[in-house]
Amino acid sequence: MEINKEKEMIKMDYKGKITNQEIPLFEGNNAYLRDFAISNDEKAPITAGLFRLEKGDSITYEYTYEEMKLIIDGEFHISDGSGEEVTATAGDLFYFPKGSVITFRTDDYAVGYFVGQRGVDEA
């Protein structure tokens, strides 16, 4: 691949250790979510961040966009409308298609890194 040196180079955007940063409450009293990175493409935005769930109530979420979620810590119990349930731990990867209804619960805590095809704060 040849790089056009006459073209202005676009600078990367380094976010640092996002796992050490505070994640604000998202829903109920035990679900936390924070968007850390947002693309500049207004027609097809991409947002990445962290979702943390603490022991307590489950959360059911209807996806209005496409999302990938990588479990990075703890253990989620994740189910969908078909009745399938998966016990998810670090390293497990999920694809949630637009329109899917997903329930998350945990017996202790769990953290997922997500990349969704949505704008900032549209979760």
C-alpha positions as CSV (number, residue, x, y, z in Angstrom):
1,M,0.0,0.0,0.0
2,E,1.4,3.3,-1.1
3,I,0.9,6.4,1.1
4,N,0.2,9.7,-0.6
5,K,2.7,12.0,1.2
6,E,1.1,15.1,-0.3
7,K,-2.2,14.4,1.5
8,E,-2.6,15.9,5.0
9,M,-2.1,13.2,7.5
10,I,-5.1,12.6,9.9
11,K,-4.1,12.3,13.5
12,M,-5.2,9.4,15.6
13,D,-7.2,10.0,18.8
14,Y,-5.6,8.2,21.8
15,K,-8.0,7.7,24.8
16,G,-5.7,6.0,27.3
17,K,-6.8,3.5,29.9
18,I,-10.6,3.7,29.7
19,T,-11.0,0.9,32.2
20,N,-9.6,3.1,35.0
21,Q,-12.2,5.9,34.3
22,E,-15.5,6.4,36.0
23,I,-18.6,5.1,34.3
24,P,-21.9,7.0,35.1
25,L,-25.2,5.3,36.0
26,F,-27.2,4.4,32.9
27,E,-30.3,2.6,34.1
28,G,-31.8,1.5,37.4
29,N,-29.3,1.5,40.3
30,N,-26.8,-1.0,38.9
31,A,-26.2,-0.5,35.2
32,Y,-23.4,1.9,34.1
33,L,-22.5,3.0,30.5
34,R,-20.0,5.5,29.0
35,D,-19.1,6.4,25.5
36,F,-15.4,7.0,25.2
37,A,-14.8,7.3,21.4
38,I,-17.0,8.5,18.6
39,S,-16.2,8.5,14.9
40,N,-16.4,11.6,12.7
41,D,-18.6,10.0,10.1
42,E,-22.0,11.6,10.5
43,K,-23.7,9.2,8.0
44,A,-22.5,6.0,9.7
45,P,-21.3,6.9,13.2
46,I,-19.4,4.4,15.3
47,T,-19.3,4.7,19.1
48,A,-17.1,2.7,21.5
49,G,-17.3,2.5,25.3
50,L,-17.8,0.4,28.4
51,F,-20.9,-1.1,29.9
52,R,-20.8,-2.3,33.6
53,L,-23.5,-4.2,35.4
54,E,-23.5,-4.8,39.2
55,K,-25.4,-7.5,41.1
56,G,-29.1,-6.6,41.3
57,D,-31.9,-6.1,38.8
58,S,-31.4,-7.4,35.3
59,I,-31.6,-4.9,32.4
60,T,-33.4,-5.6,29.2
61,Y,-32.4,-3.5,26.2
62,E,-33.8,-3.2,22.7
63,Y,-31.1,-2.4,20.2
64,T,-32.0,0.3,17.7
65,Y,-28.5,0.0,16.1
66,E,-25.9,-2.7,15.4
67,E,-23.5,-3.5,18.2
68,M,-20.5,-5.8,19.0
69,K,-19.7,-6.4,22.7
70,L,-16.5,-8.0,24.1
71,I,-16.7,-9.2,27.7
72,I,-13.6,-8.0,29.5
73,D,-14.3,-8.7,33.1
74,G,-16.7,-10.6,35.4
75,E,-19.6,-12.8,34.3
76,F,-22.8,-11.8,32.4
77,H,-25.8,-14.0,31.9
78,I,-27.1,-12.8,28.5
79,S,-30.3,-13.9,26.9
80,D,-32.4,-12.9,23.9
81,G,-36.0,-13.2,22.8
82,S,-35.4,-16.7,21.4
83,G,-34.8,-18.1,24.9
84,E,-31.1,-18.7,24.4
85,E,-29.0,-17.8,27.4
86,V,-25.2,-17.7,27.5
87,T,-22.9,-17.3,30.5
88,A,-20.4,-14.9,29.2
89,T,-16.9,-14.3,30.6
90,A,-13.7,-12.4,29.6
91,G,-12.9,-12.9,25.9
92,D,-16.5,-13.8,24.8
93,L,-17.7,-11.7,21.8
94,F,-21.3,-10.9,20.9
95,Y,-23.1,-9.4,17.9
96,F,-26.4,-7.8,18.7
97,P,-28.3,-7.0,15.5
98,K,-30.6,-4.0,15.2
99,G,-34.0,-4.9,16.6
100,S,-32.7,-7.6,19.0
101,V,-34.0,-7.5,22.6
102,I,-31.3,-8.6,25.0
103,T,-31.4,-9.2,28.8
104,F,-28.2,-8.8,30.9
105,R,-27.8,-10.0,34.5
106,T,-25.0,-10.9,36.8
107,D,-24.5,-12.6,40.1
108,D,-21.7,-10.2,41.0
109,Y,-20.5,-7.8,38.3
110,A,-19.4,-7.8,34.7
111,V,-17.9,-5.3,32.2
112,G,-18.2,-5.3,28.4
113,Y,-16.4,-3.2,25.8
114,F,-18.9,-2.2,23.0
115,V,-18.7,-0.8,19.5
116,G,-22.0,0.3,18.2
117,Q,-23.2,1.9,14.9
118,R,-24.7,4.9,16.6
119,G,-23.9,8.5,17.6
120,V,-22.8,9.7,21.1
121,D,-25.3,9.2,23.9
122,E,-27.8,7.5,21.6
123,A,-27.9,4.3,23.8
